[in-house]
């Protein structure tokens, strides 16, 4: 296993799957997510000397990826708003019940406000501590905890088995 003194270049390949997964949750598009990851890696490598080996490389790269995403969102504001008004394309019905459940979860996640979705993905899906997620998002730890709690509550209200008798 790599230790904190290994160069960033040797540790980045191991982070690619997690960076890509986080980017896909943020961008909701595989191609945009790949572009986000690529730009984040380039920025991380350019700023390699700024990384403190005493801190988490994973959280540092997530923070860079988030900043790239937010920058692109601001730059493409008009385009993004126009795309959000377009109806979702018709999708063929899933072949298995598990696929239905995953589609329901994906839809429920998309319905969450970005700050809540982001906090939930960082803590729940990527296993970052609340402190690491707070560093990635640039907010206090309590804010991350509140966002995760609100996101979980919203998902619990919107996703789950049908009530008996419904």
Beta strands, then each sheet from edge to edge (+ up, - down):
end
